[in-house]
Amino acid sequence: MAGKMAKKNKKHQTLSLRSMPLEELAMFARSNFDQGNLRIARDAYKELIRIDKPRFLPELLLCYNRMAQQMIDKQQINEATMLIELIKELGGENAVTVRLDLAEKTDRAPDISMLSLESILIKGQVVTDELKFKAADWAVAKGEIPEGTEDTFKCHFHAIMAALAYLCARDFEQTTEELKKISFESPFSQWKLLIRGMSCYYRGDDSRAEMAFLKIVPDTVPSKMARAFLVLLNHSKYLTKTDSDREETVENACVLSGHEELKECLPRAHYFWMTNRFRDSLLHMQNNCTSFPTLDQSIAGTLSNFYYNSVHTLKEKELSRYLPSLYNIDKNSQSANTFSKALLVTEFLAERSHGNLLLHSSDYPPDEIAKTWEQCYKCYRKLFGDDPLLEAEMYLLLATNFMMYTKELHTCGDLYDNPYTERYAQQSFALAETFLQKSIKLSKCKDAYNLLMQLYRNSKRESDCRVLIENATKDFPYDKDLLVEAGMMARLRKAYTKAVEYLERACEIDKIDANLRRLLVSTITSCAKKAPRTKNGLTRMRTFLARAEQLCTSGSQGFLDDPVYIKIRRAALEFLHGNESDGNGVIQQVYASPIDSLKLDFFSLFIFKTYGVPPRYYSKLYSSIQMILFAPAKIDKAMAIIQVVSFARILEGAAMLREDFNRIFSYIAEAFKKSIFSSHDVKVCYTLAEEMNYESTCKTIVKCALKVSPEHPMYRFYQYKIRKKPADSRNIEKIRSGKKLLEALLADTLTAHDLETAALIRKELESLSHQEKNAIHSPFPFDPSRGAGFGDMPDIFNAIFGSDFDDDDDCDGDCENCNLCDDDDDDDDDDDDNDYYYSPPKRKRPARRKKIKQKK
């Protein structure tokens, strides 16, 4: 029955081929030949030969030769021999382009030699690319070519062999020169791409190597080698679980990467791992790789690290079977010492991987984590001896993680939501302190010093912190950062003499740090201010200020490092010590300098007040300053004053200057109303007024600025900040409206190339995005645009605002805190309300109803 059906199908196919027109049948035959469907092409060519034999016989013979070559490749010698005889009958001896070499035989099957393609190479016939590439593959595999081969083929062959030799010698320049001799139409073009890719791979240019490998034609010898290189470049991209040849590819990759010793064990272990048989992969490596596990830097050491550190990536169910296998790995060794060392290696690697697993998990007590790591170091010490630096690094690692867990616990609001309890937090804190002290004792580690100081600061242990920083400066006498840290700590506890000592040592190390020099000058002036009001104290004060003037830079015009401003401080201290004549003499030197007298006036006033100088010494100065502030305001004077205010607000005792600051900012507001100003003036004055909480001044500055330039992006951003209210951060509609406005404003800012304002807008947008996640929706269950819809929803209105429409409402229209009595002329409801936030309409007071007296 099956035979009849086959004959029926064959007859139906023959009839269909016979029914096709000649040209269509010829196109059908050639298409199938090009696609490799040789049997269908053969049947079509047979029908074409019946119609026009002289025209289509060469194409049929070419098809027969291709089929014979496939049979030779599959070791089907008898079938190939019969087909070659048929070719000879149809076209003669010259029609055969393949030939069997039966002289060389092996135990398996007759070998196919280079001679099967010899006629193509010598005669120079036009053949398919497949045969060309196969000829090139055979030539490279044999390392020789037959005599009489055409010159082009011979030249390209020698270029490939020379390029391979240069590649093995790592002479990449000569390799490139040899490859230039080969064109991309050559049979050796695929070998050229392979060698080029290998050259890029060994030079470290992975992207170009990948491009070269991907251009190689599939089903060629270079393509198999290229795939192994692609797997080495990107394992996850070019090798999947479904690839049938993945073990062969991994084996080729082992050979090409120089690790031929792994080609018998790694492919199978890789297969197990890819199919989620992790324990079987580990056991296969243990049984077939004699150098596994190991701690050296070889490929076996890399594999050991992989298998032992993979515990961090496995799931809990897989880990329950995998982790015991790590501890139970046995080594087959002849020597007892070697066996003992191998067990120590496996124990060390297992303890290290287990310690890492515990360290990155929040479900284990700190003392258990510490014991695991200490056991790991014991194994290491048995293997390699004591290593204090490694031990110190281990303790530093543990302390860093314990400090992090303690911080996370204290920042968590509810202890029950955190895997750590309060007991765990105390353990973490105590162990962190102990381990940092051990690390300092073992290696004098600077990082350990810094972490322990941070720990003491967080727990407010000032005395321990002071002792620690003194020890740190002894161990690191030339470390600038530690000296500056010690100086700052001394300043905080007002030990200015000690702070000067540390900062002077830091300045000796780095003499060009201007900020450090200013800090030293400021500390020295604090020492002078602290000097007692005695004869000896006066001498000390003058000595300190003389040292400060020596450190200053003439002409710097800085309030901390200009000699003129140091003299003002000296005059104040002279007045405090009762030396009026000396103080007046110093003031005369101050006003002889080229600095703006307005700056000197205000700076002197602020210093005298904060230092506590009696008013009789600066009464004339105060009177002249009051005349300036009450005179018509000018923007240039305002900008000079604002510089002094920016510095004076951080002075010790700046609270005494609050009244002066109030008058100054009123002067600045008046200056913007009556003067011409620049955008820089707006930015400086607005920024300082905002930082010092002068909202009315900010509003005046922005209002005047927008009046001059209403489209200026910076002014519009300042307007947004003024109109923004704290309650807006909890209303999602207002947050979204603000984001929409800022996004449009950001586009205008970038168009104006104002990068500084653009950065501020981006920061504000990030803040709004964060607020949007935590904001609540508007309390209105209807669209805010329906402002006139309250009358249609009395129940909703009453539920939101309360039921105030009773007949017994006693409001008489004069309540101070009543929503019904909101005055339309209130100062808070001026035209500063922003037009991009939605505000619900005010409630109107209902008309009072007259009470009707009931008749008895």
Disulfide bonds with the S-S distance in Angstrom:
none
